[in-house]
Amino acid sequence: MNMRSVPDPLPATAEDWVARLQSPDCSAQEHEAFEDWLAADARNPAAYADAERLFAMSAELRRDPQLAAQARNARRRADGGRRRSWPFAMAAAVALAGVIGYRVLFVGADAPQHLQTAIGERRESVLADGSRLTLDADTAVDVAYARRERALTLVRGRVQIEAASDADRPMIVHAANGSVRVVGTTFQVQHLGGRVEVGLLHGAVAVTTGRGRRETLAEGQQLSYGRDGDIGPVRPLSSSEAQAWTRGLLAFSDKPLDTIVQEANRYSATRIRLADPALGSIPVSGAFQAGDQDALADALVAGWGLHADRDANGDIILRRR
C-alpha cells in the first residue's frame, strides 16, 4: 500500500535551526521559514547567534587533541572493568564535562555583544580584536568571538566592517542564509528586504550561501544573494557611492526610485511613499543628505517631474503630475 510521505516538522528552537541549516538537503522553503522564524520574535536572532557560536566551538573542541585525550581517559575510567561502580563512571563524565565547559567559557572567547542603531542613527564600534564597525541606521548586529572564529550576524540593516587581520581566527559574517569569510579587509554587508548585498572596498572576501554556492570578490566588486541561496553576478562597486552613507549622504547612480525611498525612510520618522507602485521603476541619480526628506522630495519634484503632498500623518506622498 502506498503511503503519502509526511513532511518533517519545521525546527522550533535556535539549536534545531542551526542543525537543520547545516544539512546539505535544507530546502529553499526551509530557508524562507527560517527567515520567518527570525522575524517572529525579537529574541530569536540573538538566540540563533548563541546557538551557532556554540556549534562552532563544539566542532573546534572535537578537534582539540588535549580534550580528545581527556575524553579517552574518561571512557577508560568509566569502562575500566565491571569492578568500577556506576557512580564513578558518572563522576568521570561530569569531570570531563567540567573541563569542556571551562574551555568553552574561558579559552579565547569574548563576551557576546548586541549592537543596534535606531532610525536615523549611525554608530561606530571598535570590537575586542580592534575591528571597526560602522552601523547604518536601523541596523542590528550580534557579535560572538570564539577561540578560532570571529562570528558576526547581521540581523538587519547595513554595516561597514574594517576587519583586523588575524589569520588564525577568521571573521565570518552571517546574513540571511549566507556568510562572508574574511581575514583582514574592509567591506560592507547590507541585509534588507530578504536580499543581501556584499561590497568589497579593500582586500578579498569569500561569500558562501546555504545552498553551497560560493564566490570570491576582489577589491572594487560587489554581489548579492537572495533567500533561495543563489548568488547574483559580480558587478563593479563605486567606492564613493558605497561609502556615502558613512558620511551622512545617500548617493545613487540610476537606482530605482523604490530602492531610494526604502533607503531614505531608514533615516527619518517622516516617510516617503509612492502613490503609484509603477513610479518605483524610475531611475534616479544624485546625492542627498540622509534624513532630509523634504530636500529629497523637492529634488524629485524638480528633476523628475513628480508632485509631492502630505497625508494626515505628515508623510510625503509622491505622485505623477
C-alpha positions in Angstrom: 0.0 0.0 0.0 1.4 3.4 -0.9 1.7 5.8 1.9 1.9 9.5 1.4 5.0 11.0 2.9 4.5 13.4 5.7 6.9 16.4 5.7 9.2 16.8 8.7 8.1 19.4 11.2 9.9 22.7 11.0 12.6 23.4 13.7 11.2 25.1 16.7 14.4 26.2 18.6 17.6 28.0 17.7 19.6 24.8 18.2 17.3 22.9 15.9 17.6 25.6 13.2 21.4 25.5 13.4 21.4 21.8 12.9 18.9 22.0 10.0 20.7 24.8 8.1 23.9 22.8 8.3 22.2 19.9 6.4 23.0 19.8 2.6 19.4 19.0 1.8 18.0 22.0 3.5 15.4 23.4 1.1 14.7 26.9 -0.1 11.3 26.7 1.6 13.1 25.9 4.9 15.4 28.9 4.4 12.3 31.1 4.0 10.7 29.5 7.1 14.0 30.3 9.0 13.7 34.0 7.9 10.1 34.0 9.2 11.2 32.4 12.5 13.9 35.1 12.9 11.3 37.8 12.4 8.7 36.2 14.6 10.4 37.2 17.9 12.9 39.9 18.6 14.9 37.4 20.8 15.3 34.8 18.1 18.3 36.4 16.2 20.3 36.6 19.4 19.3 33.0 20.3 20.4 31.8 16.9 23.7 33.6 17.1 24.4 32.0 20.5 23.5 28.5 19.3 25.6 28.9 16.1 28.5 30.1 18.2 28.3 27.1 20.5 28.0 24.8 17.4 31.2 26.2 16.0 33.0 26.0 19.4 31.9 22.4 19.9 33.2 21.5 16.4 36.5 23.1 17.4 36.6 21.2 20.7 36.2 17.9 18.9 39.5 18.6 17.1 41.4 19.6 20.2 44.0 16.8 20.9 44.1 17.5 24.7 40.3 17.2 25.1 40.3 14.1 22.9 42.9 12.5 25.2 40.8 13.5 28.2 37.7 12.0 26.7 39.6 8.7 26.0 40.8 8.7 29.6 37.3 9.3 30.9 36.0 6.4 28.8 38.7 4.1 30.1 37.9 5.1 33.7 34.2 4.6 33.0 34.8 1.2 31.3 37.7 0.1 33.5 36.0 -3.2 34.2 33.0 -4.2 36.0 34.8 -3.6 39.2 34.2 0.2 38.6 31.0 1.5 40.1 28.4 3.4 38.1 28.8 6.5 40.3 32.5 6.5 39.5 31.7 6.5 35.7 29.3 9.3 36.2 31.9 11.3 38.2 34.4 10.9 35.3 31.8 12.1 32.8 30.9 15.1 34.9 34.6 15.9 35.4 35.1 15.8 31.6 32.0 18.0 31.1 33.5 20.5 33.5 36.7 20.7 31.6 34.9 21.2 28.3 32.7 23.8 29.9 35.7 25.7 31.2 37.3 25.6 27.7 34.2 26.8 26.0 33.6 29.7 28.5 37.1 30.9 29.1 39.6 30.0 26.4 39.9 32.7 23.8 36.2 33.7 23.8 34.9 37.2 24.3 31.6 38.2 25.8 28.8 38.3 23.1 27.7 41.7 22.1 24.5 43.1 20.5 24.9 46.3 18.6 21.9 48.2 17.4 21.0 51.6 15.9 17.7 53.4 15.7 16.1 55.1 12.7 18.3 58.0 11.6 21.2 56.9 13.8 24.7 55.9 12.8 27.2 54.4 15.2 30.8 53.3 15.2 32.1 50.5 17.4 35.5 49.0 18.0 35.5 45.3 18.8 37.8 43.4 21.1 40.2 42.5 18.3 40.5 46.0 17.0 38.0 45.6 14.2 35.9 48.7 13.5 32.2 48.6 12.7 30.2 51.4 11.2 26.5 50.7 11.6 24.0 52.4 9.3 20.6 53.5 10.5 18.1 50.8 11.8 20.8 48.1 11.9 21.3 45.2 14.3 24.5 43.1 14.6 25.3 40.2 17.0 29.0 39.7 17.8 30.3 36.4 19.2 34.1 35.8 19.2 35.3 32.3 19.9 38.9 30.9 20.0 39.2 30.2 16.3 36.4 32.3 14.8 35.1 35.8 14.9 31.3 35.5 14.2 29.1 38.4 13.4 25.4 38.1 12.5 23.8 40.9 10.6 20.2 40.7 11.7 19.1 43.6 9.5 20.4 46.9 8.1 23.8 47.7 6.8 27.3 47.6 8.2 30.8 48.6 7.1 33.5 46.4 8.6 37.2 47.1 8.9 38.3 43.6 10.0 41.5 43.4 11.9 43.9 40.9 10.3 44.0 37.5 12.2 44.9 34.5 10.0 44.3 32.1 13.0 40.8 33.5 13.7 39.0 34.5 10.5 35.9 36.6 10.7 32.6 35.1 9.5 29.7 37.5 8.9 26.3 35.7 8.7 23.4 37.4 6.9 20.2 35.5 5.9 21.2 32.1 4.5 24.7 33.0 3.6 28.1 34.1 5.0 31.1 36.2 4.2 34.5 35.0 5.3 37.5 37.3 5.7 40.8 37.5 7.5 41.6 41.3 7.3 39.8 43.6 4.9 37.2 46.4 4.6 33.8 45.5 3.2 30.1 46.2 3.5 27.1 43.9 4.0 23.5 45.0 3.7 20.5 42.9 4.7 17.3 44.5 3.6 14.1 43.1 2.2 15.3 39.5 2.2 18.2 40.2 -0.1 21.9 40.6 1.0 24.4 42.9 -0.8 28.1 42.4 -0.2 30.6 45.1 -1.4 34.4 44.9 -1.1 36.4 48.1 -0.6 39.8 46.6 0.2 41.2 43.1 0.5 39.3 39.9 -0.5 36.3 38.1 0.8 34.6 34.7 0.1 30.8 34.6 0.0 29.0 31.3 0.6 25.3 30.5 0.8 23.3 27.7 2.4 22.9 26.0 -0.9 26.7 25.6 -1.3 27.1 28.5 -3.8 30.5 30.2 -3.4 32.0 33.3 -5.0 35.2 35.3 -4.2 35.2 39.1 -4.5 38.2 41.2 -5.5 38.6 44.8 -4.5 36.0 47.1 -6.1 33.5 44.4 -6.7 30.0 43.6 -5.3 27.4 40.9 -5.5 24.0 40.0 -4.0 22.2 36.8 -2.9 18.6 36.0 -2.0 16.7 33.7 0.2 17.0 30.9 -2.3 20.8 30.8 -1.9 21.6 31.7 -5.5 24.4 34.3 -5.9 23.9 37.0 -8.5 26.6 38.2 -10.9 29.7 40.0 -9.7 29.4 43.7 -10.5 31.7 46.8 -10.2 31.4 48.7 -7.0 31.7 52.5 -6.8 33.7 53.2 -3.6 32.4 56.8 -3.3 28.8 55.7 -3.7 29.2 52.8 -1.3 30.8 54.9 1.4 28.5 57.9 1.1 26.2 56.8 3.9 29.1 56.6 6.3 29.4 60.4 5.8 25.7 61.1 6.2 24.9 61.1 2.4 22.8 58.9 0.2 24.4 58.6 -3.3 22.7 56.8 -6.2 23.5 56.2 -9.8 20.5 55.1 -11.9 18.9 53.3 -8.9 15.1 52.6 -9.0 13.1 55.1 -7.1 11.5 52.5 -4.8 15.1 51.5 -3.7 15.9 55.1 -2.9 12.7 55.6 -1.0 13.4 52.4 1.1 16.9 53.7 1.9 15.7 57.3 2.7 13.0 56.0 5.1 15.6 54.4 7.3 16.9 57.9 8.3 13.7 59.7 9.3 10.4 59.2 11.1 8.8 61.1 8.1 8.1 58.5 5.5 8.2 59.0 1.7 5.6 56.9 -0.1 4.7 56.3 -3.7 1.1 56.8 -4.6 1.6 54.6 -7.7 3.9 51.5 -7.4 4.8 52.0 -11.1 6.8 55.0 -10.0 9.3 52.7 -8.3 11.0 51.8 -11.6 12.1 55.4 -12.4 15.9 55.5 -12.4 17.3 58.3 -10.2 20.9 59.6 -9.8 22.2 62.1 -7.3 23.5 62.7 -3.8 21.2 63.6 -0.9 21.6 64.4 2.8 20.4 61.4 4.7 17.3 62.3 6.9 16.4 65.4 4.9 13.2 64.0 3.4 11.9 67.4 2.3 15.1 68.1 0.3 14.9 64.7 -1.4 11.2 65.2 -2.3 12.0 68.7 -3.7 14.8 67.2 -5.8 12.4 64.5 -7.2 9.8 67.1 -8.0 12.2 69.4 -9.7 14.3 66.8 -11.6 11.9 64.0 -12.3 8.6 65.8 -12.8 6.8 64.4 -9.7 4.3 66.0 -7.4 4.6 65.9 -3.6 2.0 66.4 -0.9 1.5 65.3 2.7 -1.1 62.9 4.2 -2.7 63.2 7.6 0.3 61.6 9.3 2.7 64.1 7.8 4.2 61.6 5.4 5.3 62.7 1.9 3.3 61.2 -0.9 4.9 61.3 -4.4 2.6 61.2 -7.4 2.7 61.8 -11.1 1.8 65.3 -12.2 
